[in-house]
Amino acid sequence: MNADLQLFVRESLVRGIPRSSIADKLLAAGWPPEEITAGLAAWVETDFPVPIPRRRPYVSAREAFLYLVLFATLYTTAFNVGAVLFQWVDLTLPDASQPWESPRNSIDAVRGPTAGLIIAFPIFLLLARSIGRGITREPDKRGSKVRKWLTYLTLFVAAVVLIGDMTFLVTRILSGELPLRVLLKVGVVLAIAGTVFGHYLGELRRDESEGTTPARELRVPPRLAAAAVLGVLVVGLILGGSPNRERHRQLDARRIQELQALKEVVDLYTRVHGQLPATLDMATGRPDVSAIHSKDPVSGEGYRYRVVDPRHYQLCAKFDAATPPQDQVAEFWRHPRGSACFDFDAPPPGPSQTPVLPPVGRP
């Protein structure tokens, strides 16, 4: 509140001037009506000869901390909701003109935002409920400067996002992306930013018009928003798949990588010695290839190696799951669940592209 206005109102009340007359003089002097109302409301209406000031909300360090965490979790929740829905759009409407996109990338990318929602959203709900109860007990806390500053900052961020959203729409359409995909993503941003902007703008207007509106009158829209966020969280969990399935996929991917490394070692041995090794130990028993894993990372059983004939061999492993259809894996390395073998042609004898190593085991 303006210090000059506060002093003028106090001196006028001390002299017994009616509040209506004080308001008329201030209006004639060009003061805004809302500032006049706030200036008069700062003093209790009483017959006591000395003006009694109303209690002003005290901004404690605890209150500032709670509001900062509240708005930080709000931003985190809004961002992650958008990220999950963006990946859902990419999976639902794949665009061949975007070669860097793939179902596997979208599934991997959705897990981070989903985890962010699992952590940030419950914290936001708990803090919002706690602060709402505090305001219900002490309505003066609605005038907290920290709350108002962060609310205006949130409105600013939402406005910037809305402006950027329109720029994104035009840019992506001009770049040739599917118009429906762009419109859906723009709709996501509009819905998120518009909901945040509308809710907090409404709160500020209620504060300015009524000042002591109980927090419970604003609960219905947040409940609808919370239901929507929970729905997005479910979508993220479904898209990301179960943790157990993802663990199996990663272990199987490691098994494929180790089989590929074993193939290179076997091929190197064959080029150097002119024949296939009788066992894997003959190919992997060199100091320079000791880092090659020849055993399953979980069971500890060795990968199976079998010489079919002098020019063909097999490498086998036991997999936890079939190769997911969305994984961009060469068709040769796709496998079912359980035991699977891969057939290879032995390379022709000749000079190796790597330094020739002294033979280990049988020549």
QUIFENWO-V277860 format. One record per residue. N is the residue number from 1. OMEGA is omega in whole degrees, 0 to 359 (* if undefined). Layout:
BEGIN
((N:OMEGA) (N:OMEGA))
END
This chain:
BEGIN
((1:180) (2:184) (3:180) (4:178) (5:181) (6:180) (7:180) (8:180) (9:181) (10:181) (11:179) (12:179) (13:177) (14:181) (15:176) (16:180) (17:180) (18:181) (19:179) (20:179) (21:177) (22:181) (23:180) (24:180) (25:179) (26:177) (27:179) (28:179) (29:176) (30:178) (31:178) (32:181) (33:182) (34:178) (35:177) (36:179) (37:180) (38:180) (39:178) (40:181) (41:180) (42:181) (43:182) (44:175) (45:184) (46:177) (47:180) (48:186) (49:180) (50:180) (51:180) (52:180) (53:174) (54:178) (55:178) (56:178) (57:180) (58:181) (59:178) (60:177) (61:179) (62:180) (63:179) (64:179) (65:182) (66:180) (67:179) (68:179) (69:179) (70:183) (71:176) (72:178) (73:174) (74:179) (75:181) (76:180) (77:181) (78:180) (79:183) (80:174) (81:178) (82:181) (83:179) (84:182) (85:177) (86:179) (87:177) (88:177) (89:180) (90:179) (91:182) (92:182) (93:179) (94:182) (95:182) (96:180) (97:179) (98:188) (99:181) (100:180) (101:175) (102:178) (103:180) (104:179) (105:180) (106:180) (107:178) (108:183) (109:184) (110:185) (111:179) (112:177) (113:178) (114:177) (115:178) (116:178) (117:181) (118:182) (119:191) (120:188) (121:177) (122:178) (123:179) (124:181) (125:181) (126:180) (127:179) (128:179) (129:180) (130:180) (131:178) (132:177) (133:178) (134:179) (135:178) (136:178) (137:182) (138:183) (139:180) (140:181) (141:176) (142:179) (143:180) (144:180) (145:179) (146:180) (147:182) (148:179) (149:181) (150:177) (151:178) (152:176) (153:178) (154:177) (155:179) (156:180) (157:180) (158:179) (159:178) (160:179) (161:180) (162:178) (163:178) (164:180) (165:179) (166:177) (167:179) (168:180) (169:182) (170:183) (171:183) (172:177) (173:179) (174:181) (175:174) (176:179) (177:181) (178:182) (179:181) (180:178) (181:181) (182:181) (183:178) (184:180) (185:177) (186:177) (187:178) (188:182) (189:178) (190:181) (191:182) (192:182) (193:179) (194:178) (195:179) (196:182) (197:182) (198:182) (199:185) (200:173) (201:177) (202:178) (203:179) (204:179) (205:177) (206:179) (207:183) (208:183) (209:184) (210:175) (211:185) (212:179) (213:180) (214:183) (215:185) (216:179) (217:182) (218:188) (219:186) (220:178) (221:177) (222:179) (223:177) (224:178) (225:179) (226:178) (227:179) (228:180) (229:178) (230:177) (231:177) (232:178) (233:178) (234:178) (235:179) (236:179) (237:179) (238:181) (239:182) (240:181) (241:182) (242:177) (243:181) (244:179) (245:179) (246:177) (247:177) (248:180) (249:181) (250:178) (251:178) (252:177) (253:177) (254:179) (255:178) (256:179) (257:181) (258:175) (259:177) (260:178) (261:178) (262:177) (263:180) (264:180) (265:179) (266:179) (267:178) (268:179) (269:182) (270:179) (271:184) (272:188) (273:178) (274:178) (275:179) (276:175) (277:179) (278:179) (279:177) (280:181) (281:179) (282:181) (283:185) (284:184) (285:179) (286:180) (287:185) (288:179) (289:182) (290:181) (291:179) (292:181) (293:179) (294:180) (295:179) (296:184) (297:182) (298:184) (299:183) (300:178) (301:180) (302:174) (303:184) (304:179) (305:181) (306:176) (307:180) (308:175) (309:184) (310:182) (311:182) (312:177) (313:181) (314:168) (315:185) (316:176) (317:177) (318:186) (319:181) (320:183) (321:175) (322:179) (323:179) (324:182) (325:182) (326:179) (327:178) (328:181) (329:176) (330:184) (331:182) (332:186) (333:176) (334:188) (335:173) (336:173) (337:181) (338:184) (339:177) (340:180) (341:180) (342:182) (343:181) (344:172) (345:177) (346:179) (347:178) (348:178) (349:179) (350:180) (351:179) (352:175) (353:179) (354:181) (355:179) (356:183) (357:176) (358:184) (359:176) (360:181) (361:182) (362:180) (363:*))
END
